[in-house]
């Protein structure tokens, strides 16, 4: 979906990359080499393990070809003692790098990078430097150690390093300044720096590091005092200037480099997010600041790209000052309120309709491409990438609820996308349910209409203190524009709900609306619909929706299985009414096929469930066997499985699994009153049947077709998850177990019996 692409390898791209990495603009005067007077900065193995875990699984390798994933795997608990020894060695290496003791002959390589080039839509080149994993690991550790201290030093003018919600604070502060009646005669200038990260002089960076973060000076001195090598398509480019892109400490050293220059700005609005600056005030104040700032930036090696700078007058009267600013910044562009954007978000409400339409078109484009994938994969990508998550930053920073027509238009396109990708038809109630979080019985494909107010209220609550520091040095609390209107609109929808205790947590605002929708659905639901809604409220019923759709793990549902699973969860039509082979009429909801005695799907799903339990136990280092001989009941039937070693109190574990229909006539009277009632009854019957087998711990594993488990099953899988973690596997093994194990069973639990029926 990106507009960027890999630039063609050739002389033109190489020349563009060389231009992006210039030589110093003047002779550099580096500060004194670090000596023993600088405080030692040491890290511990647990800190190294945490820093390794923070790398993305898709993080690339540097010149040595070692990816962070390699180190994560080699130091995981499954590696045993070897993993611990490697972690100790990595800790020593990181401390060695942070102490600045690397041989100078090695520095240009270990602190160099492989280089790739992306083509920007304006025709330019975006260089991407991928440094050594070891260098990035040490930088991450240093970054974590000084984040809070440096964020406090850089605020409130600089929000690009260590500042939570920094982008959102910049947008809310700029909007607050521009709509304040007292600022009607003011102007706002957006400043764009040309190739900033690759242009700022390194002697300035190191001087500031030595002064402000001396604990990192030995490391950063070795990183930036010598030129390093960037390798692109067999060619070598010398990196002599700037903070390397991809360096976790890059934002910090860049922010330190420009801090003194921007701290001299006297205008009341002075916000910088790394190389994006915003200055606002009376025309004479802003003009005086620009005349001071531009030469100071040139001393740092930075140049303002005046053709990308923007001028916004807070009123028509302030527009008269544009010519004087144009003389300072030739090529300066004047923007109106409808075109005034900051950090990718519109400042004024009149720009919302156009912004919504752009995002709706992107959703339609995504739908066309998702239709080429399997339904399971498409739903996951739609839910976590291309629907509301892609708009979340927009929803948190813009009062989108003021434009209900545009919200409904986007939600309509989203509903059509769900119907198209899953091949289901949704009525209004089913769409209400589908748009709920998975934990509440939905598909997790959230609607803008439901999320817009919670998102904006949480953002406004989270940034109000920082915005006050930005705009009101005397401490008078600033009101976030539209926050009071958003609160009034939320209270109108939820008149009896109290405000959340932690108003900066979006989920707390959102849960109130989710509860209102669920209660509305439950109020009108009877019979099987009520049982379905109650079952959906159980966390395990939606576990399969959280599973990674991987064919290699057996968790990828085919399109028919996915359609039936979603239809049963939402109450959609599964099939046309027809006569089952047992002689019973099958209704369009398909519930009969889940309990029909002549459906062959009962046996595959039972075998699949037991096989998954066996594999989970084996992964937890508990050997077991299915259908153990010699343990028959009086009627000759055997339990499904037995552990070959004691499970607890010196006794081996017996289990017997069953999958019962939530909607069967024999269970519906219970399941309309309590979620999981059918599973509990089935578990009770299993215990009675195997009561005669003494000397074992017996656990009935009863599962409903709507996804609910009996209480013993929950405790069993919780215990298995704990044992997986105790073996040193991923700490999230328990949370992975339920989705990954039971998503595969869904194929048998839903589609196989319907196909047979």
C-alpha positions in Angstrom: 0.0 0.0 0.0 3.0 2.3 0.2 3.7 4.9 -2.4 7.4 4.3 -2.0 9.3 1.7 -4.0 12.9 0.5 -4.2 14.9 2.9 -6.4 16.5 1.3 -9.4 20.1 0.4 -8.8 22.3 2.5 -11.1 24.7 5.5 -11.3 21.8 8.0 -10.8 20.7 6.5 -7.6 24.3 6.2 -6.3 24.9 9.9 -7.1 21.7 10.8 -5.3 22.7 8.8 -2.3 26.2 10.5 -2.3 24.4 13.9 -2.4 22.4 12.8 0.6 25.6 12.1 2.5 27.7 15.3 2.0 31.1 16.2 3.3 31.3 18.6 6.3 30.5 22.2 5.4 33.5 23.4 7.4 36.5 22.1 9.3 35.2 20.2 12.3 36.5 20.8 15.8 35.7 17.8 17.9 35.7 17.9 21.7 38.3 16.2 23.7 38.6 12.4 23.6 36.7 10.7 26.5 38.9 9.7 29.4 38.5 8.0 32.8 36.7 11.0 34.2 33.5 10.1 32.4 31.0 8.0 34.4 30.9 4.3 33.5 27.7 3.1 32.0 27.1 -0.6 32.5 24.1 -2.8 31.6 22.9 -6.1 33.1 21.8 -9.2 31.2 18.1 -8.7 32.0 18.4 -5.2 30.4 20.0 -6.7 27.3 17.2 -9.3 27.1 14.6 -6.6 27.3 16.3 -4.5 24.6 16.6 -7.6 22.3 12.9 -8.3 22.8 12.0 -4.7 21.7 13.4 -5.3 18.2 10.7 -6.0 15.6 10.7 -9.6 14.3 11.1 -8.2 10.8 14.1 -6.0 11.7 16.8 -6.3 9.1 20.5 -7.2 9.4 23.5 -4.9 8.9 26.7 -5.6 7.1 27.4 -8.8 9.2 24.1 -10.4 8.2 23.0 -11.0 11.8 19.4 -10.1 12.5 18.0 -9.3 15.9 15.7 -12.3 15.5 18.8 -14.5 15.4 20.0 -13.2 18.7 16.5 -13.4 20.2 16.2 -17.1 19.2 19.7 -18.0 20.4 19.1 -16.4 23.8 15.6 -17.6 24.4 14.8 -20.1 27.2 14.6 -22.9 24.7 18.4 -22.5 24.2 19.0 -23.6 27.8 22.4 -22.9 29.3 23.9 -22.0 25.9 21.4 -19.2 25.7 22.3 -17.8 29.1 26.0 -17.9 28.2 25.4 -16.1 25.0 23.3 -13.5 26.8 26.2 -13.0 29.2 28.6 -12.6 26.3 26.2 -10.1 24.6 26.1 -8.1 27.9 29.9 -7.9 28.0 30.0 -6.9 24.3 27.4 -4.1 24.9 29.4 -2.8 27.9 32.5 -2.9 25.8 30.9 -0.9 23.1 29.3 1.6 25.5 32.7 2.1 27.2 34.2 3.3 23.8 37.0 0.8 23.7 36.5 -0.6 20.2 39.7 -0.7 18.0 39.6 2.3 15.8 40.3 0.2 12.7 37.0 -1.6 13.3 34.8 1.4 14.0 34.1 2.4 10.4 32.7 -1.1 9.8 30.9 -1.9 13.0 29.4 1.6 13.1 28.8 1.6 9.3 25.7 0.3 7.6 24.3 -1.2 4.5 22.3 1.3 2.5 19.2 1.0 0.4 17.3 3.7 -1.5 13.6 4.2 -1.8 11.9 6.3 -4.5 9.7 9.1 -3.1 6.6 10.2 -4.9 8.1 13.6 -5.5 10.9 11.9 -7.5 13.5 12.1 -4.7 15.5 9.4 -2.9 15.0 8.3 0.6 18.1 6.6 2.0 17.6 3.8 4.5 20.7 2.9 6.5 20.7 -0.5 8.3 23.4 -0.6 11.0 24.9 -3.6 12.8 22.6 -5.3 15.2 25.2 -5.1 17.9 25.5 -1.3 17.5 21.7 -0.9 17.5 21.4 -3.0 20.6 24.0 -0.9 22.5 22.3 2.2 21.3 18.9 1.0 22.5 20.3 0.3 25.9 21.8 3.8 26.1 18.5 5.3 24.8 16.5 3.6 27.5 18.9 4.7 30.2 18.6 8.5 29.5 15.2 8.7 27.9 13.3 10.3 30.8 16.1 12.7 31.7 16.6 13.9 28.2 12.9 14.2 27.4 12.6 16.5 30.4 15.5 18.6 29.2 14.2 18.9 25.6 10.6 19.7 26.6 8.5 21.6 26.0 9.9 22.8 22.7 11.2 19.5 21.4 8.8 16.6 21.4 10.5 14.1 19.1 12.5 12.1 21.7 11.1 10.3 24.8 7.9 12.3 24.9 4.8 10.3 25.1 2.1 11.5 22.7 4.6 14.1 21.3 3.0 14.3 17.9 -0.5 14.6 19.3 0.6 17.3 21.7 2.1 19.3 18.9 -1.2 19.2 16.9 -3.4 20.0 19.8 -1.1 22.9 20.9 -1.0 24.3 17.4 -4.8 24.2 17.1 -5.2 25.8 20.6 -2.9 28.6 19.6 -4.5 29.2 16.2 -8.1 29.3 17.5 -7.4 31.5 20.5 -9.1 34.9 19.9 -6.1 36.6 21.6 -3.9 35.3 18.7 -6.1 36.7 15.8 -3.2 38.9 14.7 -0.6 36.1 14.8 0.9 34.0 12.1 2.3 30.4 12.1 5.3 29.3 10.1 6.1 25.7 9.4 9.8 25.1 8.9 11.2 22.3 6.8 14.9 21.4 7.1 16.7 20.0 4.0 18.2 16.5 4.6 18.5 17.4 8.2 19.6 14.2 9.8 22.4 13.7 7.3 23.6 17.3 7.4 24.0 18.4 11.0 27.7 18.7 11.9 29.0 16.0 14.2 31.3 18.2 16.3 28.2 20.0 17.5 26.4 16.8 18.3 29.3 15.4 20.3 29.8 18.7 22.1 26.2 18.6 23.3 26.4 14.9 24.2 29.6 15.5 26.2 27.8 18.2 28.1 24.3 16.7 28.6 24.8 12.9 28.6 28.4 12.2 29.5 27.6 8.6 30.3 27.0 8.0 26.5 29.9 10.2 25.4 32.5 7.4 25.1 30.2 5.3 22.9 28.9 8.1 20.7 32.4 9.6 20.3 33.6 6.4 18.7 30.4 6.2 16.6 30.5 9.8 15.2 34.1 11.1 15.6 35.3 9.0 12.7 33.8 8.6 9.2 32.0 5.3 8.8 31.3 3.3 5.7 27.9 2.9 4.0 27.7 0.2 1.3 25.3 0.4 -1.5 25.2 -2.1 -4.4 28.9 -2.8 -4.3 29.9 0.9 -3.8 31.1 2.6 -0.7 29.9 5.9 0.5 31.6 7.8 3.3 29.3 9.0 6.1 31.0 12.0 7.7 28.1 14.3 8.7 24.8 13.9 10.6 23.2 11.3 12.8 22.8 7.9 11.0 19.3 7.1 10.1 18.2 3.9 11.9 20.4 4.6 14.9 18.2 4.4 18.0 20.1 7.3 19.5 19.8 9.3 16.3 16.8 11.3 17.4 18.5 12.2 20.7 21.7 13.4 19.3 19.9 15.4 16.6 17.6 17.0 19.1 20.6 17.9 21.4 22.3 19.4 18.4 19.5 21.9 17.7 18.4 22.5 21.2 20.4 25.7 21.9 19.4 27.2 18.6 15.7 26.7 19.1 15.7 27.6 22.8 16.6 31.2 21.7 13.2 31.5 19.9 10.9 33.9 21.8 7.7 33.4 19.9 4.9 31.9 22.1 4.4 28.9 19.9 7.7 27.0 19.5 7.3 23.3 18.7 9.8 21.0 17.1 9.3 17.3 16.2 12.8 16.4 15.2 13.4 18.3 11.9 9.8 19.6 11.6 9.5 23.0 13.3 6.4 25.2 14.0 6.8 28.8 15.1 3.8 31.1 15.9 3.3 34.5 17.3 2.9 38.1 16.2 4.5 38.8 12.8 7.3 40.9 14.2 8.1 38.3 16.9 8.2 35.4 14.3 10.2 37.5 11.8 12.8 38.4 14.5 13.1 34.8 15.5 13.6 33.6 11.9 16.3 36.2 11.3 18.1 34.8 14.4 17.3 31.2 13.7 18.4 30.8 10.1 22.1 31.8 10.6 22.2 29.6 13.8 21.0 26.6 11.8 23.6 27.3 9.1 26.3 27.2 11.8 25.0 23.7 12.6 25.2 22.7 8.9 21.5 22.8 8.4 19.6 24.6 5.6 16.0 25.5 5.5 14.1 24.2 2.5 12.0 27.4 2.0 10.0 26.0 -0.9 8.5 23.5 1.6 7.9 26.0 4.4 4.3 27.2 4.9 2.8 30.4 6.2 -0.6 30.4 7.9 -2.3 33.7 9.1 -4.6 33.3 12.1 -6.9 35.9 10.6 -7.3 37.8 7.4 -5.6 40.8 8.9 -2.4 38.9 9.6 -2.1 38.0 5.9 -0.6 41.3 5.1 2.7 40.3 6.7 3.3 37.5 4.1 5.6 39.5 1.7 8.1 40.2 4.5 8.2 36.5 5.4 8.6 35.6 1.7 11.7 37.8 1.5 13.2 35.8 4.4 12.1 32.4 3.0 11.9 32.7 -0.9 9.3 30.2 -2.2 7.3 30.2 1.0 3.7 28.9 0.5 0.6 30.5 2.1 -2.0 27.9 3.2 -5.6 28.3 4.2 -7.3 26.6 7.1 -8.6 23.9 4.8 -5.0 23.0 3.8 -3.2 23.6 7.1 -1.8 20.2 8.2 0.8 19.5 10.8 2.6 16.2 11.1 0.1 14.5 8.8 -3.1 15.7 10.6 -5.4 18.6 9.7 -5.6 21.5 12.2 -9.1 22.8 11.3 -12.4 21.0 11.1 -13.1 22.2 7.5 -10.4 19.9 6.3 -12.0 16.8 7.8 -14.3 15.9 4.9 -11.5 15.8 2.3 -9.2 13.9 4.7 -11.9 11.4 5.3 -12.5 10.9 1.6 -8.7 10.3 1.1 -8.8 7.6 3.8 -12.0 6.0 2.4 -10.4 5.7 -1.0 -7.3 4.0 0.6 -9.7 1.6 2.3 -11.3 0.8 -1.1 -7.9 0.3 -2.6 -6.9 -2.0 0.2 -10.1 -4.0 -0.2 -9.3 -4.7 -3.9 -5.9 -6.1 -2.9 -7.2 -8.0 0.1 -9.7 -9.8 -2.0 -6.7 -11.6 -3.7 -5.8 -13.2 -0.3 -7.5 -15.8 1.7 -10.5 -14.6 3.8 -8.7 -15.4 7.1 -5.6 -13.4 6.2 -7.7 -10.6 4.7 -9.8 -10.2 7.9 -6.7 -10.1 10.1 -5.1 -7.4 7.9 -8.3 -5.4 7.7 -8.7 -5.5 11.5 -5.2 -4.7 12.5 -3.9 -2.5 9.6 -6.3 -1.1 7.0 -9.5 -0.2 8.9 -9.7 2.0 12.0 -6.1 1.3 13.1 -4.9 3.2 10.1 -7.1 6.1 11.1 -6.3 6.0 14.9 -3.8 8.9 14.8 -6.3 10.9 12.7 -9.2 10.1 15.1 -7.1 11.1 18.2 -6.0 14.4 16.9 -9.1 15.6 14.9 -12.7 16.2 16.0 -14.0 13.8 13.4 -17.4 13.3 15.2 -18.4 16.8 13.9 -18.8 15.3 10.5 -21.2 12.3 10.9 -21.8 12.0 7.1 -18.2 11.4 6.4 -17.9 8.9 9.3 -20.9 7.0 8.1 -19.5 6.9 4.5 -16.3 5.4 5.8 -18.1 2.9 8.0 -20.3 1.9 5.0 -17.2 1.2 2.9 -15.9 -0.8 5.9 -19.0 -2.8 6.2 -19.0 -3.6 2.5 -15.4 -4.7 2.8 -16.2 -7.1 5.5 -19.1 -8.6 3.6 -17.1 -8.9 0.4 -14.0 -10.4 2.0 -15.9 -12.9 4.2 -18.8 -13.6 1.8 -21.5 -12.9 4.4 -24.5 -10.6 4.5 -24.8 -8.4 7.6 -28.0 -6.8 8.8 -27.8 -3.7 11.1 -27.7 -5.8 14.3 -25.1 -8.2 12.9 -23.0 -5.2 11.8 -23.3 -3.7 15.3 -22.0 -7.0 16.7 -19.2 -7.4 14.1 -17.8 -4.0 14.9 -17.4 -4.8 18.6 -14.0 -5.8 20.0 -13.3 -9.6 20.0 -13.5 -9.7 23.7 -17.1 -8.5 23.5 -18.2 -11.1 20.9 -17.4 -9.1 17.7 -14.8 -9.4 15.0 -12.7 -6.5 16.2 -13.4 -4.5 13.0 -14.2 -1.3 14.8 -16.3 1.6 13.3 -15.2 5.2 13.2 -18.6 6.1 14.7 -17.9 4.1 17.8 -14.2 5.0 18.3 -14.0 8.7 17.3 -15.1 10.2 20.7 -13.1 7.8 22.9 -10.0 8.4 20.8 -10.2 12.2 20.9 -11.1 12.3 24.6 -8.2 10.1 25.6 -5.7 12.1 23.5 -7.0 15.4 24.8 -6.7 14.1 28.4 -3.3 12.7 27.8 -1.7 15.9 26.3 -3.4 18.7 28.3 -0.5 19.1 30.8 2.1 19.1 28.1 0.1 21.5 25.9 -0.2 23.8 29.0 3.6 23.8 29.3 4.0 24.6 25.7 1.6 27.5 25.5 1.4 28.8 29.1 4.7 29.2 30.8 3.0 30.8 33.8 1.1 27.6 34.4 -2.5 28.7 33.6 -4.2 25.5 32.4 -5.0 25.5 28.6 -8.3 24.0 27.3 -7.9 21.6 24.4 -10.2 22.8 21.6 -13.3 20.6 21.1 -12.5 18.6 24.2 -15.5 20.0 26.1 -17.7 19.4 23.0 -16.4 15.8 22.8 -17.2 15.2 26.5 -20.7 16.6 26.1 -21.3 14.3 23.1 -20.0 11.3 24.9 -22.2 12.0 28.0 -25.2 12.4 25.7 -24.6 8.9 24.4 -23.8 7.5 27.9 -25.9 9.7 30.3 -25.5 7.4 33.3 -21.9 6.5 32.9 -19.2 8.1 35.1 -16.1 9.6 33.6 -13.1 7.1 33.6 -10.7 7.3 36.5 -7.9 7.4 34.0 -9.2 9.6 31.2 -6.0 9.2 29.1 -6.7 5.5 28.6 -8.8 5.2 25.4 -10.1 1.7 26.3 -11.9 3.0 29.4 -13.9 5.5 27.3 -14.5 2.9 24.6 -15.7 0.2 27.0 -18.6 2.3 28.1 -19.9 2.5 24.5 -19.2 -1.1 23.9 -21.2 -2.1 27.0 -24.1 0.1 25.7 -24.2 -1.7 22.3 -23.9 -5.1 23.9 -26.8 -4.4 26.3 -28.9 -3.2 23.4 -28.3 -6.4 21.5 -29.0 -8.5 24.5 -32.2 -6.7 25.2 -33.8 -7.9 22.0 -32.2 -11.3 21.8 -34.1 -14.5 22.6 -33.4 -18.2 22.2 -30.3 -19.2 20.1 -29.4 -15.5 19.5 -29.2 -14.9 23.2 -27.1 -18.0 23.7 -24.8 -16.9 20.9 -24.3 -13.4 22.4 -23.6 -14.9 25.9 -21.1 -17.3 24.5 -19.3 -14.5 22.6 -18.7 -12.7 25.8 -16.3 -15.4 26.9 -12.7 -14.7 26.1 -12.0 -18.2 24.8 -14.8 -18.0 22.3 -12.9 -15.4 20.2 -9.5 -17.0 20.7 -9.5 -18.3 17.1 -9.7 -14.7 15.8 -6.5 -13.9 17.5 -4.6 -16.8 16.0 -1.8 -16.2 13.5 -3.3 -17.4 10.2 -0.4 -19.7 9.2 -0.7 -22.7 7.0 2.6 -24.0 8.6 1.0 -24.0 12.0 -2.3 -25.4 10.8 -4.2 -22.3 12.0 -5.2 -20.9 8.6 -8.9 -21.4 8.0 -10.0 -22.0 4.4 -12.5 -19.5 3.0 -15.5 -21.8 3.6 -14.6 -22.5 7.2 -14.0 -18.8 7.8 -17.3 -17.9 6.3 -19.2 -20.4 8.5 -17.2 -19.5 11.6 -18.0 -15.8 11.2 -21.6 -16.5 10.3 -22.2 -18.6 13.4 -20.5 -16.0 15.6 -22.6 -13.1 14.3 -25.9 -15.0 13.6 -25.7 -14.6 9.8 -27.3 -17.1 7.4 -25.0 -20.0 6.8 -26.9 -21.9 4.1 -30.3 -22.1 2.5 -32.9 -24.3 4.4 -32.6 -27.9 3.3 -33.3 -31.4 4.4 -30.5 -33.2 6.4 -29.7 -36.8 5.7 -31.1 -37.6 9.1 -34.5 -36.3 7.9 -34.5 -33.1 10.0 -35.0 -29.7 8.3 -31.8 -27.6 8.5 -32.6 -23.9 9.0 -30.6 -21.1 7.4 -28.5 -20.6 10.6 -27.0 -24.0 10.2 -27.2 -24.9 13.9 -28.6 -28.4 13.3 -25.4 -29.6 11.6 -23.5 -28.9 14.8 -25.4 -31.5 16.8 -26.7 -33.9 14.1 -25.8 -37.5 15.1 -25.2 -38.5 11.5 -22.7 -35.7 10.7 -19.3 -37.2 10.1 -17.7 -33.9 11.2 -18.1 -34.9 14.9 -15.3 -37.4 14.7 -12.7 -35.3 12.9 -13.2 -32.4 15.3 -12.9 -34.8 18.3 -9.7 -36.3 17.0 -8.3 -32.9 16.1 -9.0 -31.6 19.6 -7.2 -34.5 21.3 -4.3 -34.3 18.9 -3.8 -30.6 19.7 -4.0 -31.4 23.5 -1.4 -34.1 23.1 1.0 -31.8 21.2 0.5 -29.0 23.8 1.5 -31.4 26.6 4.5 -32.7 24.6 5.6 -29.1 24.1 5.4 -28.7 27.9 7.7 -31.7 28.3 4.8 -33.9 29.5 4.9 -37.2 27.6 1.4 -38.6 27.0 -0.6 -41.1 24.9 -4.0 -41.1 23.3 -6.6 -43.8 24.2 -4.5 -45.6 26.7 -5.1 -49.3 26.8 -6.1 -51.0 30.1 -8.1 -48.0 31.4 -11.5 -49.0 30.1 -14.7 -48.2 31.9 -17.1 -51.0 32.7 -18.7 -50.5 29.3 -15.4 -50.8 27.5 -14.9 -47.1 26.6 -11.5 -45.5 27.3 -10.6 -41.9 28.2 -9.0 -39.9 25.4 -5.6 -39.5 26.9 -3.2 -40.2 29.7 0.1 -38.5 30.8 2.9 -40.9 31.2 4.4 -39.0 34.1 2.7 -37.7 37.3 0.8 -34.4 36.7 0.2 -33.4 40.3 0.5 -35.1 43.8 2.2 -38.1 42.2 -0.8 -38.9 40.0 -1.0 -39.1 36.3 -3.6 -37.1 34.4 -6.5 -38.6 32.5 -8.5 -36.4 30.1 -11.5 -36.9 28.0 -12.6 -34.3 25.5 -15.9 -33.5 24.0 -17.4 -30.8 21.8 -21.1 -30.1 22.4 -23.4 -27.8 20.5 -24.4 -24.5 22.2 -27.6 -24.5 20.2 -28.8 -28.1 20.6 -32.3 -28.5 21.8 -31.0 -30.3 24.9 -28.8 -27.4 25.9 -30.5 -24.2 24.7 -32.5 -23.9 27.9 -29.3 -23.6 29.9 -27.1 -21.6 27.4 -29.7 -18.8 27.2 -29.2 -18.2 30.9 -25.4 -18.7 31.3 -22.5 -18.8 29.0 -20.8 -22.2 28.9 -23.6 -24.0 30.6 -23.6 -26.8 28.0 -19.9 -27.3 28.5 -20.3 -27.5 32.3 -23.1 -30.1 32.0 -21.0 -32.1 29.6 -18.0 -31.9 32.0 -20.2 -33.1 34.9 -21.3 -36.1 32.8 -17.7 -37.0 31.9 -16.7 -36.9 35.6 -19.6 -39.3 36.5 -18.7 -41.7 33.7 -15.0 -42.0 34.7 -15.5 -41.9 38.5 -14.7 -45.6 38.7 -11.1 -45.0 37.5 -9.3 -44.4 40.8 -5.7 -43.4 41.2 -5.7 -40.7 38.5 -6.4 -37.0 38.2 -9.3 -36.8 35.7 -10.0 -33.6 33.8 -13.0 -33.3 31.5 -12.2 -31.0 28.6 -15.6 -29.9 27.4 -15.8 -27.3 24.6 -18.9 -25.8 23.0 -19.3 -25.1 19.3 -19.8 -21.4 20.1 -16.3 -21.4 21.8 -17.0 -21.6 25.5 -15.0 -24.0 27.7 -15.8 -25.6 31.0 -14.0 -24.3 34.0 -11.7 -27.4 34.2 -10.6 -26.8 30.6 -9.7 -23.2 31.5 -7.6 -24.3 34.5 -6.0 -27.1 32.5 -4.8 -24.8 29.7 -3.7 -22.2 32.1 -1.5 -24.8 33.8 -0.1 -26.0 30.5 0.8 -22.4 29.6 2.6 -22.0 33.0 4.6 -25.1 32.3 5.6 -23.9 28.8 6.9 -20.7 30.4 8.7 -22.6 33.1 10.5 -24.5 30.4 11.9 -21.2 29.2 9.7 -20.8 26.2 8.2 -17.4 25.2 6.6 -15.7 28.2 3.4 -15.3 26.1 3.2 -19.1 25.5 0.0 -19.4 27.5 -1.7 -16.6 25.6 -0.6 -18.2 22.3 -1.7 -21.6 23.3 -5.5 -21.1 23.2 -5.7 -19.2 19.8 -3.2 -21.4 18.0 -4.5 -24.7 19.3 -8.2 -24.1 18.8 -8.3 -22.1 15.6 -7.4 -25.4 13.8 -10.3 -27.1 15.5 -12.7 -24.5 14.2 -12.3 -26.0 10.7 -13.7 -29.3 12.0 -16.2 -27.7 14.5 -17.9 -25.6 11.9 -17.3 -26.5 8.3 -17.0 -30.3 8.3 -20.4 -31.1 9.9 -22.2 -28.5 7.7 -20.5 -30.0 4.6 -21.6 -33.5 5.6 -25.1 -32.3 6.5 
